[in-house]
Amino acid sequence: MKYQSHIITALIFSIIFITTCGFTVVGHRGDPSKYPEETIQSDNSAFNSGADYVELDLHLSADGELVISHDDDLFRVTHTHAIVSQNNWEALSQLTYDNGEHVLSLPQLFEYYQKRPNTKFILETKIDHSLEPSYELEDKIAATIKKYHMEKRVMIHSFSAASLFHFRKIIPDAYLILIVGSLKRMNFSNLPQVNAVNVSSDLILNHAWLIHWLHQLNKQVFVWTEMDESPDLWQWLINKNVDGVVTNFPSTGFKYKLAKEGTKKYDIHRNGIYFGKKKTKTMMNPYVQDRQNKYVYPGQKFEVMYGVRAHNQLYYQIANQTFISAEFVNMDLKPEEIAPYQNKQILAKPEKNVRIYRYPDNQARTEKFMPINTLYKIQNFNGSPKSMWLYTSLGWIKARDILFYGFFGKTSWQNYRQLPRMSRYSNIALTAYLPLQSGKTLNILQQIKKVQKITSKKVLHG
């Protein structure tokens, strides 16, 4: 009887949650496209990018510490083979990510965010109770949540129904989410115990009726997918009335949340630097775009107060009635992080179609690609150290898609080695090779002369 009352309480809480919450953006392991996953830097970036929650994974160390990591083996993120379940916390805590941060425990995370009430988390239990009968992981998570008074700032999700059922017993009011990738997992032995279902995007696309069906059962519907390059999928999800997304690109999720809610202006309040090469006029209103006799200068620092979307482009407000285009404003890159790449050239990776973008934004893709065997000078930068964008005469290009060309001198390599590990791109052309051309846009007269030259060669050798 007591157990049934817990279920009724959870159901009431679920209904209240649904009626009071809008579209929820969840940063999957923080903001992993910009910074190493499940680090404080990555989590902060997700919250700064508009995420309502950050999703994190939990394992137990050999001595029973709650370790934040998706993988049991930490090699992928720390470059050191260390099995979480086979090592004590003292050893695991010494391992570092590419940004220099150490592996985190859940108590350390809660300690850091305890006095930041707007930061919320979804915790995933990485456990299979068909192989592991103990519920030590769940019990310690519950104890840590209570110790740091995080009950109203945490949701719990898992592939393991048994894990969620245990949480329902030890934290009756917990908000629980079942992760599913197939229809078989959604049945009436599982669903009454949870508040929401986190469904793979493929499953939702093939069975759109699930959204209405789950809502009829008073269950929220979250969708998990990377969704970095699929505006069509984002539009489809927004129009299908899902309750939230779990994504590797929280800034993109936030953009669509604003579109869904009809919001044009939002708070930022972060320090930025103008990376433009020339001074640029500011404007009083991004919707009208009347230029002022005020300027922002290269290297100028300012507070970015608000973001405004107009004409399918992002603008930043940097003072009262003062706006500039966000294209060359950076809040995640420091000048020293781009210094070794300054004045270098880039080359398309062999056998890769390198996409060109209008702005440093995954959603601003064009149908154009970078020509092969052609060098283009890097004119500007945006993004973050791990996910850098490069501006060329063609437009914006992702740093991971190209080869950096020109690291041939001793000074260049010294500057490169001084970069933090996270900022060192390994896609570098190590030797000079031909044939290469500098990327130039020819005027009409130059084009005519080039055609005449080719034609005359054909006549002479014909």
ZAMARGU-4260 file (C-alpha; in steps of 0.2 Angstrom, whole numbers, plus 5000, padded with zeros to 4 digits):
<rodrens>
0) 5000/5000/5000 | 5014/5012/5005 | 5023/5008/4988 | 5007/5012/4978 | 5006/5029/4987
5) 5023/5032/4981 | 5018/5029/4963 | 5003/5040/4965 | 5014/5054/4972 | 5026/5052/4958
10) 5012/5053/4945 | 5005/5069/4953 | 5022/5076/4953 | 5024/5071/4934 | 5008/5080/4930
15) 5013/5096/4939 | 5030/5095/4930 | 5022/5094/4913 | 5010/5109/4916 | 5024/5120/4923
20) 5039/5117/4912 | 5042/5122/4894 | 5054/5114/4881 | 5069/5108/4890 | 5087/5108/4883
25) 5099/5095/4891 | 5118/5096/4887 | 5123/5078/4884 | 5139/5076/4895 | 5140/5095/4896
30) 5145/5104/4880 | 5156/5090/4872 | 5158/5099/4855 | 5167/5113/4864 | 5176/5106/4879
35) 5181/5089/4886 | 5165/5080/4891 | 5159/5079/4909 | 5171/5093/4915 | 5167/5108/4925
40) 5172/5119/4909 | 5161/5108/4898 | 5146/5110/4910 | 5148/5128/4912 | 5149/5130/4894
45) 5132/5121/4892 | 5124/5132/4905 | 5131/5147/4897 | 5124/5141/4880 | 5106/5140/4887
50) 5105/5122/4893 | 5092/5119/4907 | 5101/5103/4913 | 5117/5095/4910 | 5117/5076/4909
55) 5131/5066/4917 | 5135/5047/4919 | 5140/5038/4936 | 5151/5023/4940 | 5157/5017/4956
60) 5176/5016/4959 | 5184/5000/4968 | 5183/5009/4985 | 5165/5015/4982 | 5167/5033/4976
65) 5154/5040/4964 | 5165/5044/4948 | 5158/5055/4934 | 5162/5046/4918 | 5153/5039/4903
70) 5165/5025/4900 | 5171/5012/4913 | 5189/5014/4905 | 5195/5032/4905 | 5207/5030/4891
75) 5196/5039/4878 | 5195/5055/4889 | 5212/5055/4899 | 5223/5045/4887 | 5227/5033/4902
80) 5220/5015/4903 | 5211/5015/4920 | 5195/5005/4923 | 5185/5015/4936 | 5178/4999/4944
85) 5195/4992/4947 | 5204/5007/4954 | 5203/5017/4970 | 5197/5035/4969 | 5214/5042/4975
90) 5222/5035/4959 | 5207/5040/4947 | 5207/5058/4954 | 5225/5061/4948 | 5220/5058/4929
95) 5217/5074/4919 | 5207/5078/4903 | 5214/5088/4889 | 5209/5105/4897 | 5219/5100/4913
100) 5204/5096/4924 | 5205/5081/4935 | 5192/5067/4934 | 5177/5072/4945 | 5167/5064/4959
105) 5148/5068/4961 | 5152/5076/4978 | 5165/5087/4970 | 5152/5092/4957 | 5138/5096/4969
110) 5151/5106/4980 | 5155/5117/4965 | 5137/5120/4960 | 5129/5120/4977 | 5127/5139/4977
115) 5122/5141/4959 | 5103/5137/4960 | 5100/5138/4942 | 5111/5124/4937 | 5102/5107/4936
120) 5108/5089/4932 | 5102/5073/4925 | 5111/5059/4932 | 5113/5042/4923 | 5117/5026/4932
125) 5129/5016/4921 | 5124/4998/4928 | 5116/4982/4922 | 5108/4974/4937 | 5106/4957/4927
130) 5125/4956/4930 | 5127/4967/4946 | 5114/4963/4960 | 5120/4976/4972 | 5112/4993/4973
135) 5126/5002/4981 | 5127/5014/4966 | 5109/5020/4968 | 5110/5021/4987 | 5126/5032/4986
140) 5118/5043/4973 | 5103/5045/4984 | 5113/5049/5000 | 5124/5062/4990 | 5109/5071/4983
145) 5101/5072/5000 | 5118/5078/5008 | 5119/5092/4996 | 5100/5096/4996 | 5100/5094/4977
150) 5083/5085/4977 | 5074/5099/4967 | 5089/5101/4955 | 5091/5083/4949 | 5083/5071/4938
155) 5088/5053/4936 | 5088/5043/4920 | 5094/5025/4915 | 5093/5011/4903 | 5091/5000/4918
160) 5072/4999/4924 | 5078/4990/4940 | 5089/5005/4944 | 5075/5017/4942 | 5063/5006/4952
165) 5075/5006/4967 | 5076/5025/4966 | 5057/5025/4967 | 5059/5016/4984 | 5073/5026/4991
170) 5068/5044/4984 | 5049/5042/4981 | 5048/5060/4974 | 5063/5058/4962 | 5060/5063/4944
175) 5064/5047/4934 | 5067/5045/4916 | 5068/5028/4907 | 5080/5028/4892 | 5073/5018/4877
180) 5080/5013/4860 | 5066/5001/4855 | 5047/4999/4857 | 5049/4983/4868 | 5056/4993/4882
185) 5040/5003/4884 | 5028/4992/4893 | 5016/4994/4907 | 5028/4986/4920 | 5040/5000/4917
190) 5030/5015/4912 | 5020/5017/4929 | 5036/5019/4938 | 5044/5033/4929 | 5039/5051/4925
195) 5047/5053/4907 | 5054/5043/4893 | 5070/5047/4884 | 5068/5041/4866 | 5081/5039/4852
200) 5077/5051/4838 | 5077/5036/4826 | 5063/5028/4836 | 5053/5044/4836 | 5055/5048/4818
205) 5048/5030/4814 | 5034/5030/4827 | 5029/5048/4829 | 5013/5042/4837 | 5023/5038/4853
210) 5023/5057/4857 | 5005/5058/4859 | 5003/5041/4867 | 5016/5045/4880 | 5008/5062/4884
215) 4991/5053/4886 | 4999/5043/4899 | 5006/5059/4907 | 5024/5055/4903 | 5036/5068/4896
220) 5045/5064/4880 | 5063/5068/4879 | 5073/5064/4863 | 5092/5060/4863 | 5102/5063/4847
225) 5117/5073/4842 | 5107/5083/4829 | 5122/5095/4825 | 5119/5094/4806 | 5101/5091/4804
230) 5090/5107/4804 | 5076/5097/4797 | 5076/5085/4812 | 5076/5100/4824 | 5061/5108/4815
235) 5052/5091/4815 | 5055/5089/4833 | 5050/5106/4838 | 5034/5105/4828 | 5030/5088/4835
240) 5029/5095/4853 | 5042/5084/4862 | 5046/5091/4879 | 5065/5092/4878 | 5081/5086/4869
245) 5097/5078/4876 | 5110/5085/4864 | 5129/5087/4861 | 5125/5104/4855 | 5116/5114/4868
250) 5118/5130/4860 | 5108/5124/4845 | 5095/5116/4856 | 5093/5133/4864 | 5091/5142/4848
255) 5076/5131/4843 | 5069/5133/4861 | 5069/5152/4858 | 5061/5149/4841 | 5048/5137/4849
260) 5044/5150/4862 | 5044/5165/4851 | 5058/5173/4860 | 5070/5185/4851 | 5081/5192/4865
265) 5089/5182/4879 | 5102/5185/4893 | 5120/5182/4891 | 5131/5193/4902 | 5148/5186/4898
270) 5164/5194/4893 | 5168/5194/4874 | 5182/5200/4863 | 5180/5207/4845 | 5191/5197/4834
275) 5187/5207/4818 | 5202/5214/4809 | 5195/5231/4805 | 5184/5243/4816 | 5166/5241/4813
280) 5151/5252/4816 | 5138/5247/4829 | 5119/5249/4826 | 5105/5255/4838 | 5093/5241/4832
285) 5097/5224/4824 | 5080/5224/4816 | 5082/5240/4807 | 5101/5240/4806 | 5104/5259/4805
290) 5123/5261/4808 | 5129/5273/4822 | 5145/5284/4822 | 5151/5272/4836 | 5164/5259/4833
295) 5171/5243/4840 | 5189/5240/4837 | 5200/5224/4835 | 5204/5216/4851 | 5192/5227/4861
300) 5184/5218/4876 | 5166/5221/4882 | 5152/5213/4891 | 5140/5204/4880 | 5123/5208/4888
305) 5110/5200/4877 | 5109/5190/4862 | 5096/5195/4848 | 5091/5184/4833 | 5086/5195/4818
310) 5086/5191/4799 | 5092/5173/4803 | 5107/5180/4811 | 5114/5183/4829 | 5118/5200/4836
315) 5125/5205/4853 | 5120/5220/4863 | 5136/5227/4871 | 5129/5243/4878 | 5112/5253/4879
320) 5105/5254/4861 | 5122/5247/4855 | 5122/5231/4845 | 5135/5222/4833 | 5135/5206/4823
325) 5140/5191/4833 | 5151/5184/4819 | 5168/5190/4825 | 5164/5191/4843 | 5171/5177/4854
330) 5168/5172/4872 | 5177/5155/4872 | 5193/5158/4863 | 5208/5168/4870 | 5221/5177/4859
335) 5235/5165/4865 | 5225/5150/4860 | 5224/5155/4841 | 5241/5163/4840 | 5250/5148/4833
340) 5237/5147/4819 | 5238/5166/4815 | 5243/5169/4797 | 5244/5151/4792 | 5235/5143/4777
345) 5223/5129/4776 | 5220/5115/4764 | 5206/5103/4762 | 5209/5085/4769 | 5212/5073/4755
350) 5196/5064/4750 | 5185/5075/4761 | 5171/5087/4755 | 5174/5102/4766 | 5158/5111/4769
355) 5157/5130/4769 | 5146/5140/4781 | 5139/5157/4781 | 5142/5160/4799 | 5151/5150/4813
360) 5136/5140/4816 | 5131/5122/4811 | 5114/5128/4805 | 5122/5140/4793 | 5128/5127/4781
365) 5129/5131/4762 | 5129/5119/4747 | 5147/5125/4743 | 5163/5115/4747 | 5181/5120/4748
370) 5191/5116/4732 | 5204/5103/4733 | 5223/5106/4731 | 5220/5125/4735 | 5227/5135/4749
375) 5217/5148/4758 | 5223/5160/4771 | 5215/5160/4788 | 5208/5177/4791 | 5199/5175/4807
380) 5193/5163/4821 | 5178/5159/4832 | 5171/5144/4842 | 5181/5136/4856 | 5198/5128/4857
385) 5191/5110/4854 | 5178/5116/4841 | 5187/5130/4831 | 5180/5139/4816 | 5191/5147/4803
390) 5186/5162/4792 | 5193/5162/4774 | 5189/5171/4758 | 5176/5157/4755 | 5167/5159/4771
395) 5168/5149/4788 | 5175/5132/4789 | 5177/5119/4803 | 5195/5117/4809 | 5193/5098/4811
400) 5189/5097/4792 | 5206/5104/4785 | 5225/5103/4786 | 5234/5117/4794 | 5248/5122/4781
405) 5264/5132/4786 | 5270/5124/4802 | 5287/5121/4794 | 5298/5133/4805 | 5305/5130/4822
410) 5296/5145/4829 | 5279/5139/4823 | 5282/5122/4832 | 5288/5130/4848 | 5272/5141/4848
415) 5261/5126/4844 | 5269/5115/4859 | 5265/5129/4871 | 5247/5127/4868 | 5236/5118/4881
420) 5233/5100/4875 | 5215/5104/4871 | 5220/5117/4859 | 5233/5107/4849 | 5225/5101/4832
425) 5234/5086/4825 | 5228/5089/4807 | 5243/5097/4801 | 5252/5096/4784 | 5269/5091/4790
430) 5278/5094/4774 | 5276/5106/4760 | 5270/5098/4744 | 5264/5102/4726 | 5254/5106/4716
435) 5246/5119/4727 | 5238/5136/4722 | 5233/5151/4733 | 5214/5153/4733 | 5211/5169/4723
440) 5195/5175/4716 | 5199/5181/4698 | 5190/5196/4690 | 5183/5195/4673 | 5199/5201/4664
445) 5209/5189/4673 | 5197/5175/4669 | 5198/5180/4650 | 5217/5180/4650 | 5218/5163/4659
450) 5206/5155/4646 | 5216/5163/4632 | 5232/5156/4639 | 5224/5138/4640 | 5217/5140/4622
455) 5234/5146/4615 | 5243/5131/4623 | 5230/5119/4615 | 5233/5127/4598 | 5252/5126/4599
460) 5251/5107/4604 | 5236/5102/4594
</rodrens>
